[in-house]
Amino acid sequence: MLALQNVVLSFGMNLLTSVTIADLACAERNDPIRVKLFCTSVFVVGLTTVVQSAVGIRLPMFQGVSGAFLGPLLSMRTAGVWSCDSSSGEDLASISTNQTLLMNVTMETKQEMVYYRITQLQGSLMVSGLVTEVFLGATGLLGYLVKLVGPITVCVAITSIGLSVYPISIFYCSTCPPVAVLGTLTMILCVMYLKDIFVPIPTMHCNRRNANILEPKKRTKLPFCQIFPIITTVIVSWALCWVLTLTGVFPDDPNDPGYRARTDARGDLISLSPWLFFPYPGQFGPIRFNTAVFIGFVSSYLSSNVESIGDYMAISRATGTFPPPRHAINRGILTEGIMGVVAGALGTGHATTSYSQNVVVIRLTQVASRSVMVLAGVMCMVFGIIGKLGAVMASVPDPVIGGVSIVTFGLLVSIGLSSLQTVNLSSTRNLSVLGTSLYVGLVTSEWLKLNKDSINTGYASLDQVLKLILGTQMFVAGLTSIILDNTVRGTKEERGMDDRSSVKTESGSQIDKHQSVYDLPGIPQLQRRIPLLRHIPFFQPYTPH
């Protein structure tokens, strides 16, 4: 049950991201690629969670879908780089960097365009993961750059991610605002008002004398709404959509936006999907590359690094251990980078990162265990292989997704703001850095939306890159925050920078800084036999005794 709640909590973001990527790639409502994207996303999340908890940062860290990768994709749509105008006969060369080789290649069907764009996401994701997280983690460079990332920068990066994806909520809620409002209210009731309501759950246990006999056990009470807010919201909103579909409230015209609120709008997905689905590299075709997407994903990885470092610190506090040392941070980011390359090869269209909501779950349940996270990862992998389950989740009506997204993205913003708890908010210096960084990122992205043709260097590829960089709010805001926070004079206490050598738990007790919770087992023995391993930046420091 403890593992399941982390899995269920991640399903909302998995569904939102996979559906959004399918829509950005211009997939049809009943396109089986929606099921493949969702199942692959869930499978990669589970695989990454197992690897990260076992050999990565070695904290009870659930790896979820990174919302940072939605920003560049939305920027490409708003900047006009990617369009779903099928009537225009979109030329592949217009969205490819290798225009000389693809000059005469045109899209014959919309299906080919969808798969072409997905494969571009794959190649760009793999290369950007190698040159950012894999490079920074393997060389140990990130461990030295951690001192540049303070709580203000973490706040700006995570908050900007939550604020930049608001068009997703608007798009899905617009199909039927009343259903979306109901979903939002249900989510708010579960998360805020009904979190202390315990529901009795009947359980069974084996007879002490005869293990083959099951006997009723005293009922266990669980905070059902607190553990399953997303599932509860989806069930309630989906049921309402089903009733409104049967009564003929929603239109029958597929071209009407309200049609996407019908429960049978994607009915063919379930029948067309296999029972078992195994993600494999190249399932969408030959992997391709796009320079503009690559630049956008590089900014996403850098923003994700800031988010991960903040989550590492928050998890260490919640679990009652000292902040992760340099080698552990290097190994954690390296693991995220490697698994990002794997995600790109399998075709998710996004990478994974430390799940900020996981910090909330640990604080609420007071349970922090690697075993629980490994089990949660295995469960995700199993769910990703079951194709019918993915089809059911991918057929969720749009207003249901919109209602869930409002609270989910709002929670992401609040998690970013919570990073300021150690910052002196009465300081004019801190308020100026915080406000200016957020505002610069917001103004730049909104300006580009209103002035799509304002950037014209004479080189189409360079125009795409500049539009993507300036249109990615989290990158502009995060970069501004790093520059200002490290150049404007201020003390460590004023900036909220912790002493990395020791920390106090929430109860106030001092923690021994020599704990080896982050160390990989067996590495000291290998370091004694192979001296070269003593200089690997993502292994713990060598101790002769």
C-alpha positions as CSV (number, residue, x, y, z in Angstrom):
1,M,0.0,0.0,0.0
2,L,2.9,2.4,0.8
3,A,4.4,1.7,-2.6
4,L,1.1,1.9,-4.4
5,Q,0.4,5.4,-3.2
6,N,3.6,6.7,-4.8
7,V,2.7,4.9,-8.1
8,V,-0.8,6.3,-8.1
9,L,0.5,9.8,-7.3
10,S,2.7,9.6,-10.4
11,F,0.0,8.4,-12.7
12,G,-1.5,11.9,-13.1
13,M,1.7,13.5,-14.4
14,N,2.5,10.4,-16.6
15,L,-0.9,10.7,-18.2
16,L,-0.7,14.5,-18.6
17,T,2.7,14.4,-20.2
18,S,2.1,11.5,-22.5
19,V,-1.2,12.9,-23.7
20,T,0.4,16.4,-24.1
21,I,3.3,15.0,-26.2
22,A,0.8,13.0,-28.4
23,D,-1.2,16.2,-29.0
24,L,1.9,18.3,-29.7
25,A,2.9,15.6,-32.2
26,C,-0.6,15.9,-33.8
27,A,-1.7,12.4,-33.0
28,E,-5.3,11.5,-33.7
29,R,-7.6,10.9,-30.7
30,N,-7.7,7.1,-31.5
31,D,-4.1,6.8,-32.5
32,P,-2.5,3.7,-30.7
33,I,0.6,5.8,-30.2
34,R,-1.1,7.4,-27.2
35,V,-1.2,4.0,-25.5
36,K,2.4,3.3,-26.4
37,L,3.6,6.7,-25.1
38,F,1.7,6.2,-21.8
39,C,2.9,2.6,-21.2
40,T,6.5,3.5,-22.2
41,S,6.4,6.5,-19.8
42,V,5.1,4.4,-16.9
43,F,7.7,1.7,-17.6
44,V,10.6,4.1,-17.7
45,V,9.5,5.8,-14.5
46,G,9.5,2.4,-12.7
47,L,12.9,1.4,-14.2
48,T,14.5,4.7,-13.2
49,T,13.1,4.6,-9.7
50,V,14.6,1.1,-9.1
51,V,18.0,2.2,-10.4
52,Q,18.1,5.5,-8.6
53,S,17.1,4.1,-5.2
54,A,19.5,1.2,-5.5
55,V,22.6,2.6,-7.0
56,G,21.9,6.3,-7.7
57,I,21.5,8.8,-4.9
58,R,20.5,5.9,-2.6
59,L,17.7,7.9,-0.9
60,P,14.1,6.7,-1.0
61,M,13.6,8.8,-4.1
62,F,10.7,8.2,-6.5
63,Q,11.6,9.2,-10.1
64,G,8.7,10.8,-11.9
65,V,8.0,12.6,-15.2
66,S,9.8,15.9,-15.3
67,G,7.5,18.8,-16.2
68,A,10.5,20.7,-17.3
69,F,10.4,19.0,-20.7
70,L,6.9,20.3,-21.5
71,G,8.1,23.9,-21.5
72,P,10.3,23.6,-24.7
73,L,7.6,21.6,-26.5
74,L,4.9,24.2,-25.7
75,S,7.3,26.9,-26.8
76,M,7.7,25.2,-30.2
77,R,4.0,25.1,-30.6
78,T,3.4,28.8,-29.6
79,A,6.4,29.9,-31.7
80,G,4.9,28.2,-34.7
81,V,7.8,25.8,-35.2
82,W,5.5,22.8,-35.0
83,S,2.0,23.0,-36.5
84,C,-0.9,20.5,-36.8
85,D,-2.2,22.1,-40.0
86,S,-2.6,18.9,-42.0
87,S,-4.0,20.8,-45.0
88,S,-0.7,22.6,-45.6
89,G,1.2,19.4,-46.5
90,E,3.9,20.2,-44.0
91,D,7.4,19.6,-45.4
92,L,9.7,17.5,-43.2
93,A,12.5,19.9,-44.1
94,S,10.8,22.7,-42.3
95,I,11.1,20.9,-39.0
96,S,14.5,19.3,-39.6
97,T,17.9,20.6,-39.3
98,N,19.3,18.5,-42.2
99,Q,17.4,20.4,-44.9
100,T,19.7,19.5,-47.7
101,L,19.1,15.8,-47.3
102,L,15.3,16.1,-46.8
103,M,14.6,18.8,-49.3
104,N,12.3,16.7,-51.4
105,V,10.7,14.6,-48.6
106,T,7.2,15.6,-47.7
107,M,4.6,14.2,-45.4
108,E,2.3,11.8,-47.2
109,T,0.1,11.1,-44.2
110,K,-0.4,12.7,-40.8
111,Q,0.6,9.5,-39.2
112,E,4.1,9.7,-40.7
113,M,4.4,13.2,-39.3
114,V,3.5,12.1,-35.8
115,Y,6.1,9.3,-35.8
116,Y,8.7,11.6,-37.4
117,R,8.2,14.1,-34.6
118,I,8.4,11.5,-31.9
119,T,11.7,10.1,-33.3
120,Q,13.0,13.7,-33.4
121,L,12.2,14.0,-29.7
122,Q,14.0,10.7,-29.1
123,G,17.3,11.6,-30.7
124,S,17.3,15.1,-29.2
125,L,16.5,13.7,-25.7
126,M,19.4,11.2,-25.9
127,V,22.0,13.6,-27.1
128,S,21.0,16.4,-24.7
129,G,21.1,13.9,-21.8
130,L,24.6,12.8,-22.7
131,V,26.0,16.4,-22.9
132,T,24.3,17.6,-19.7
133,E,23.5,15.2,-16.9
134,V,25.8,12.4,-17.9
135,F,28.7,14.7,-18.5
136,L,28.2,16.8,-15.4
137,G,27.7,13.7,-13.2
138,A,30.5,11.6,-14.6
139,T,33.1,14.3,-14.5
140,G,32.1,15.5,-11.0
141,L,31.6,19.0,-12.3
142,L,28.1,19.3,-10.9
143,G,29.4,18.6,-7.4
144,Y,31.4,21.8,-7.6
145,L,28.5,23.8,-9.1
146,V,26.1,22.9,-6.3
147,K,27.4,25.9,-4.3
148,L,26.0,28.2,-7.0
149,V,22.5,26.8,-6.6
150,G,20.8,28.3,-3.6
151,P,17.2,28.0,-2.3
152,I,16.2,31.0,-4.3
153,T,17.4,29.4,-7.6
154,V,15.6,26.2,-6.7
155,C,12.4,28.1,-6.0
156,V,12.6,30.0,-9.3
157,A,13.3,26.9,-11.3
158,I,10.5,24.7,-9.9
159,T,8.0,27.6,-9.7
160,S,8.6,28.6,-13.3
161,I,8.0,25.0,-14.4
162,G,4.6,25.0,-12.8
163,L,3.7,28.5,-14.1
164,S,4.9,27.8,-17.7
165,V,2.5,24.8,-18.3
166,Y,-0.7,26.6,-17.6
167,P,-1.7,26.4,-21.3
168,I,-2.1,22.7,-20.8
169,S,-4.7,23.2,-18.1
170,I,-6.5,25.8,-20.3
171,F,-6.6,23.5,-23.3
172,Y,-8.0,20.5,-21.5
173,C,-10.5,22.4,-19.3
174,S,-11.9,24.3,-22.3
175,T,-13.7,21.3,-23.7
176,C,-16.2,21.3,-20.7
177,P,-15.4,23.7,-17.9
178,P,-18.1,22.4,-15.5
179,V,-16.6,18.9,-15.5
180,A,-13.1,20.4,-15.1
181,V,-14.4,22.5,-12.1
182,L,-15.9,19.4,-10.5
183,G,-12.6,17.6,-10.9
184,T,-10.7,20.4,-9.3
185,L,-13.2,20.7,-6.4
186,T,-13.0,16.9,-5.9
187,M,-9.2,17.1,-5.8
188,I,-9.3,20.0,-3.4
189,L,-11.7,18.1,-1.1
190,C,-9.5,15.0,-1.1
191,V,-6.2,16.8,-0.6
192,M,-7.3,19.6,1.8
193,Y,-10.6,18.8,3.6
194,L,-11.0,15.0,3.7
195,K,-7.3,14.1,4.4
196,D,-8.1,13.3,8.0
197,I,-11.1,11.1,7.2
198,F,-10.2,7.4,7.8
199,V,-12.1,4.7,5.9
200,P,-12.3,1.2,7.4
201,I,-10.8,-1.5,5.1
202,P,-11.7,-5.1,5.8
203,T,-8.6,-7.4,5.9
204,M,-7.9,-11.1,6.3
205,H,-5.1,-13.0,8.1
206,C,-4.0,-16.7,8.3
207,N,-5.2,-18.8,11.2
208,R,-2.4,-19.4,13.8
209,R,-3.0,-23.2,13.9
210,N,-3.8,-23.7,10.2
211,A,-2.2,-21.4,7.7
212,N,-4.6,-22.6,5.0
213,I,-7.5,-21.0,6.8
214,L,-8.2,-17.3,6.4
215,E,-9.9,-15.4,9.1
216,P,-11.3,-11.9,9.2
217,K,-9.0,-9.4,10.9
218,K,-9.8,-6.2,12.7
219,R,-10.5,-3.6,10.2
220,T,-7.7,-1.3,9.2
221,K,-8.5,2.4,8.8
222,L,-6.8,4.3,6.0
223,P,-7.0,7.9,4.9
224,F,-8.4,6.9,1.5
225,C,-8.8,10.4,0.1
226,Q,-5.3,11.4,1.2
227,I,-3.7,8.4,-0.4
228,F,-5.8,8.3,-3.6
229,P,-6.8,11.8,-4.5
230,I,-6.1,11.5,-8.2
231,I,-7.9,8.2,-8.6
232,T,-10.9,9.5,-6.7
233,T,-11.0,12.6,-8.9
234,V,-10.7,10.6,-12.1
235,I,-13.5,8.2,-11.1
236,V,-15.9,11.0,-10.1
237,S,-15.3,13.2,-13.1
238,W,-15.2,10.3,-15.5
239,A,-18.6,9.0,-14.2
240,L,-20.1,12.5,-14.8
241,C,-18.7,12.5,-18.4
242,W,-20.2,9.1,-18.9
243,V,-23.7,10.3,-17.8
244,L,-23.5,13.4,-19.9
245,T,-22.4,11.3,-22.9
246,L,-25.4,9.0,-22.5
247,T,-27.8,11.9,-22.2
248,G,-26.6,13.5,-25.3
249,V,-25.2,16.7,-23.6
250,F,-21.9,16.5,-25.4
251,P,-21.8,17.1,-29.2
252,D,-21.4,14.2,-31.7
253,D,-19.3,16.2,-34.1
254,P,-15.6,15.2,-33.9
255,N,-14.5,18.7,-35.0
256,D,-16.3,20.3,-32.0
257,P,-14.0,20.9,-29.0
258,G,-16.7,19.5,-26.7
259,Y,-16.5,16.2,-28.4
260,R,-13.2,15.5,-26.5
261,A,-15.3,15.4,-23.3
262,R,-17.2,12.3,-24.4
263,T,-16.2,9.0,-22.9
264,D,-16.3,7.3,-26.3
265,A,-14.2,9.8,-28.0
266,R,-11.2,7.5,-27.9
267,G,-13.2,4.2,-27.6
268,D,-11.2,2.4,-30.3
269,L,-8.0,2.7,-28.3
270,I,-8.9,-0.1,-25.9
271,S,-9.9,-2.6,-28.6
272,L,-6.9,-1.8,-30.7
273,S,-4.4,-2.2,-27.8
274,P,-2.7,-5.5,-27.0
275,W,-2.9,-7.0,-23.6
276,L,0.9,-7.0,-23.2
277,F,3.2,-4.3,-24.5
278,F,7.0,-4.3,-24.2
279,P,8.7,-1.0,-24.9
280,Y,11.9,-1.4,-27.1
281,P,14.3,1.0,-28.8
282,G,13.2,2.1,-32.2
283,Q,9.5,1.2,-31.7
284,F,8.6,4.5,-33.5
285,G,11.1,4.2,-36.3
286,P,14.7,5.3,-36.9
287,I,15.9,7.8,-34.3
288,R,16.4,11.4,-35.6
289,F,17.7,14.7,-34.4
290,N,16.4,18.3,-34.3
291,T,18.7,21.1,-33.2
292,A,15.9,23.3,-31.8
293,V,14.5,20.5,-29.7
294,F,18.0,19.6,-28.6
295,I,18.6,23.1,-27.3
296,G,15.3,23.2,-25.5
297,F,16.0,19.8,-23.9
298,V,19.4,21.0,-22.7
299,S,17.7,23.9,-20.9
300,S,15.2,21.3,-19.5
301,Y,17.9,19.1,-18.2
302,L,19.7,22.1,-16.5
303,S,16.4,23.1,-14.9
304,S,15.8,19.5,-13.9
305,N,19.2,19.4,-12.2
306,V,18.3,22.4,-10.0
307,E,15.0,20.7,-9.1
308,S,16.7,17.5,-8.3
309,I,19.3,19.1,-6.0
310,G,16.5,20.8,-4.1
311,D,14.6,17.5,-3.8
312,Y,17.8,15.8,-2.5
313,M,18.1,18.3,0.2
314,A,14.4,18.1,1.1
315,I,14.4,14.3,1.2
316,S,17.5,14.2,3.4
317,R,15.7,16.5,5.9
318,A,12.5,14.4,5.7
319,T,14.4,11.2,6.3
320,G,16.5,12.5,9.1
321,T,19.9,12.2,7.5
322,F,22.6,14.7,6.5
323,P,22.6,16.4,3.2
324,P,24.0,14.3,0.3
325,P,27.8,14.7,-0.2
326,R,29.3,15.7,-3.5
327,H,29.9,12.1,-4.7
328,A,26.2,11.2,-4.1
329,I,24.9,14.2,-6.0
330,N,27.2,13.4,-8.9
331,R,26.0,9.8,-8.9
332,G,22.3,10.8,-8.6
333,I,22.5,13.2,-11.6
334,L,24.6,10.7,-13.6
335,T,21.9,8.1,-13.0
336,E,19.2,10.5,-14.1
337,G,21.2,11.3,-17.3
338,I,21.8,7.7,-18.2
339,M,18.1,6.8,-17.6
340,G,17.2,9.9,-19.7
341,V,19.2,8.4,-22.6
342,V,17.3,5.1,-22.0
343,A,14.0,7.0,-22.0
344,G,14.9,8.7,-25.3
345,A,15.9,5.3,-26.9
346,L,12.5,3.8,-25.8
347,G,10.6,6.8,-27.1
348,T,9.0,8.5,-24.1
349,G,9.6,12.0,-25.4
350,H,10.6,13.2,-21.9
351,A,13.1,12.4,-19.2
352,T,12.6,11.6,-15.5
353,T,13.7,13.5,-12.5
354,S,13.3,13.3,-8.7
355,Y,9.6,13.6,-8.0
356,S,8.9,16.6,-5.8
357,Q,5.5,15.2,-4.7
358,N,7.5,12.3,-3.2
359,V,8.8,14.6,-0.5
360,V,5.2,15.4,0.4
361,V,4.3,11.7,0.6
362,I,7.2,11.0,2.9
363,R,6.3,13.9,5.2
364,L,2.7,12.8,5.4
365,T,3.2,9.0,5.9
366,Q,6.5,9.3,7.9
367,V,7.7,6.3,5.9
368,A,11.1,6.6,4.1
369,S,12.4,3.3,2.8
370,R,14.4,2.2,-0.2
371,S,12.6,-1.1,-0.3
372,V,9.2,0.7,-0.6
373,M,10.6,2.8,-3.6
374,V,12.1,-0.2,-5.3
375,L,8.7,-2.0,-5.0
376,A,7.0,1.1,-6.3
377,G,9.3,1.0,-9.3
378,V,8.6,-2.6,-10.0
379,M,4.9,-2.0,-9.9
380,C,5.2,0.8,-12.4
381,M,7.1,-1.5,-14.8
382,V,4.4,-4.1,-14.5
383,F,1.7,-1.5,-15.1
384,G,3.6,-0.2,-18.2
385,I,3.7,-3.7,-19.7
386,I,-0.1,-4.2,-19.4
387,G,-1.3,-2.5,-22.7
388,K,-5.0,-2.5,-21.9
389,L,-4.4,-0.6,-18.7
390,G,-2.5,2.0,-20.7
391,A,-5.4,2.2,-23.2
392,V,-7.9,2.9,-20.4
393,M,-5.8,5.6,-18.9
394,A,-5.1,7.2,-22.3
395,S,-8.8,7.4,-23.0
396,V,-9.6,9.6,-20.1
397,P,-11.8,12.6,-21.3
398,D,-10.0,15.9,-21.7
399,P,-11.9,17.8,-18.9
400,V,-11.0,15.1,-16.4
401,I,-7.3,15.7,-17.2
402,G,-7.8,19.4,-17.0
403,G,-9.3,19.2,-13.5
404,V,-6.5,17.1,-12.2
405,S,-3.8,19.3,-13.9
406,I,-5.0,22.4,-12.0
407,V,-4.2,21.0,-8.6
408,T,-1.2,19.0,-9.8
409,F,0.5,21.9,-11.4
410,G,-0.5,24.1,-8.5
411,L,1.1,21.7,-6.1
412,L,4.3,21.9,-8.2
413,V,4.3,25.7,-7.8
414,S,3.8,25.5,-4.1
415,I,6.6,23.0,-3.8
416,G,8.9,25.5,-5.5
417,L,7.8,28.3,-3.1
418,S,8.4,26.0,-0.1
419,S,12.1,26.1,-0.9
420,L,12.2,29.6,0.5
421,Q,11.6,28.5,4.1
422,T,15.3,29.0,5.0
423,V,15.6,32.3,3.1
424,N,15.3,35.7,4.8
425,L,12.2,37.1,3.1
426,S,12.5,40.4,4.9
427,S,15.7,41.1,2.9
428,T,15.2,43.5,0.0
429,R,18.1,41.8,-1.8
430,N,16.4,38.4,-1.8
431,L,13.0,39.8,-2.8
432,S,14.5,41.6,-5.7
433,V,16.4,38.6,-6.9
434,L,13.3,36.4,-6.6
435,G,10.8,38.8,-8.2
436,T,13.1,39.9,-11.0
437,S,14.0,36.4,-12.0
438,L,10.4,35.1,-12.1
439,Y,9.3,38.3,-14.0
440,V,12.0,38.2,-16.6
441,G,11.2,34.6,-17.4
442,L,7.5,35.3,-17.6
443,V,7.8,38.5,-19.7
444,T,10.3,37.0,-22.2
445,S,8.1,33.9,-22.9
446,E,4.9,36.0,-23.2
447,W,6.6,38.5,-25.5
448,L,7.6,35.8,-27.8
449,K,4.1,34.4,-28.0
450,L,2.8,37.8,-29.1
451,N,5.7,38.5,-31.5
452,K,6.4,35.2,-33.2
453,D,8.1,36.8,-36.2
454,S,10.2,39.3,-34.3
455,I,13.3,37.1,-34.4
456,N,14.7,37.0,-37.9
457,T,18.4,36.4,-38.2
458,G,18.3,35.2,-41.8
459,Y,19.0,31.6,-40.7
460,A,15.9,29.5,-40.0
461,S,17.7,27.0,-37.7
462,L,19.1,29.8,-35.6
463,D,15.7,31.5,-35.4
464,Q,14.2,28.2,-34.1
465,V,16.9,27.9,-31.4
466,L,16.5,31.5,-30.2
467,K,12.8,31.2,-30.1
468,L,13.0,28.0,-28.1
469,I,15.5,29.4,-25.6
470,L,13.7,32.7,-25.1
471,G,10.3,31.0,-25.0
472,T,11.3,28.5,-22.3
473,Q,10.3,30.4,-19.1
474,M,12.1,28.1,-16.6
475,F,15.4,28.4,-18.4
476,V,15.4,32.2,-18.7
477,A,14.2,32.6,-15.1
478,G,16.6,30.0,-13.7
479,L,19.6,31.5,-15.5
480,T,18.7,35.0,-14.3
481,S,18.3,33.8,-10.8
482,I,21.7,32.0,-10.8
483,I,23.4,35.2,-12.1
484,L,21.8,37.6,-9.7
485,D,21.9,35.3,-6.6
486,N,25.7,34.8,-7.0
487,T,26.7,38.3,-8.0
488,V,24.5,40.5,-5.7
489,R,26.2,40.8,-2.2
490,G,24.6,38.7,0.5
491,T,25.5,36.4,3.4
492,K,24.9,32.7,3.4
493,E,22.5,33.0,6.2
494,E,20.6,35.7,4.3
495,R,20.5,33.5,1.2
496,G,19.4,30.4,3.1
497,M,22.4,28.4,2.2
498,D,22.8,25.4,4.6
499,D,26.1,24.3,6.1
500,R,26.7,21.2,4.0
501,S,28.8,19.4,6.6
502,S,26.0,19.0,9.1
503,V,22.4,19.6,9.5
504,K,19.7,19.2,12.1
505,T,16.6,17.2,11.7
506,E,13.1,18.7,12.0
507,S,13.1,17.5,15.6
508,G,16.3,19.5,16.3
509,S,18.7,16.6,16.9
510,Q,22.2,16.8,15.4
511,I,23.1,14.2,12.8
512,D,26.5,12.5,12.5
513,K,28.1,13.6,9.3
514,H,30.1,10.4,8.9
515,Q,27.0,8.2,8.1
516,S,27.4,6.1,5.0
517,V,23.9,6.0,3.8
518,Y,25.0,7.4,0.4
519,D,27.9,5.0,-0.1
520,L,27.7,2.1,-2.6
521,P,28.4,-1.3,-1.0
522,G,31.5,-3.1,-2.2
523,I,33.2,0.0,-3.6
524,P,35.9,0.3,-0.8
525,Q,37.1,-3.2,-1.6
526,L,37.3,-2.4,-5.3
527,Q,39.1,0.8,-4.5
528,R,41.8,-1.1,-2.6
529,R,42.3,-3.5,-5.5
530,I,42.0,-0.9,-8.3
531,P,43.6,2.4,-7.1
532,L,42.3,4.1,-10.3
533,L,38.7,3.8,-8.9
534,R,39.7,6.1,-6.0
535,H,39.5,9.1,-8.3
536,I,36.1,8.4,-9.8
537,P,34.0,11.5,-8.8
538,F,30.7,9.6,-8.3
539,F,32.2,7.0,-5.9
540,Q,32.6,7.7,-2.2
541,P,36.1,8.9,-1.0
542,Y,38.6,6.2,-0.4
543,T,39.3,5.4,3.3
544,P,42.3,3.1,4.0
545,H,40.7,1.6,7.1
